[in-house]
């Protein structure tokens, strides 16, 4: 039976196994990219107080069109979180 199917798809359908169409026209901007939250927490060893800083951004903000991580943009956001925790310590 598999031989018959192989011959049929090879010669009759010219190796085309399935052709389909989507009922919905998908475009690149159909779905918004997922958003993720990065949270940095610091617990003071002496006072046991917890300080937190976070940001929520699309994961696409840190990658270019070829899928490479844009380290400078990512480091900038992480540095801002660190600075927010450091300045929070100085103001208290």
N, C-alpha and C positions, 0 to 999 in steps of 0.2 A: 504493500500500500504506500509506503514512504517513497518507493521508487517512482510510482505513478505521480505522486505529488511533486517530486523533484523534477521529473520530466515536464509536467504541466507548467510549473512555475518558471522553469528554465527556458522553454521554447515558446509556449503559448503566451505567457505573460511577460516574457523577457526579464526575468528575475525581479519583477515588481510583486511584492508580497501583499502590501496593504497601501491603499490610498485613501486618505480621509480628509475631511474639511471640518474646521471648527465652526460651531454655530455662533460663536462670539468672536468678534474681530478684536484680537489682542494687539494692543499697542504698547510701546515701551513705558508710557506713563499711565497705564491702566491701574496699577497697584502702587501705592507709595512704598518706598523702601522701608524695611523695618527699622524701628528706633530702639536703641539700647541705652541703658543707664549705667554709667560708670560711677561707682561710689567709693570714696576713700574714707576709711575710719581710722581714728587714732585714739588710743586709750592711754591716758597719762598714767605712768607707773606709780606715782606718788599719790595723787588724789583720786585715781580710778575713774576720772571723768572722761567721757567719750565725746570727741568732736568729729563731725562728718562734713564732707563736701561732696557734691555730685553734679553731674551734668548729663543731659539726655540729648543724643544726636543720632542722626541716621548713620548707619555703618558706611554708607556711600560717601560720607564726608571725609573719610580717611583713606579711600582707595581711588586710584586713577582709573581711566577707561580700560587699561590693560590688566587691572586686578592687582596692581602692586600697591603695597601699603605706603602711604605718604607719611613717613616717619616724622617729618618736621611738623605737620599739622597735628599728628597724634601727640607728640611730645609737648607741643604748645598747650594743648588742652589739659594734659596731665600736670604740667607745670603750673597752670592756673589753679588747679585743684590743690596742689601742694602749697602754693602761695596763699590761698584762701585759708587753709588750716594754720599756716604759720602766722598770718596776720590775726587770726582769731585768737591765737595764744597770746600775742602781744597786747591785744586790746582788753583782755580780761585781767 
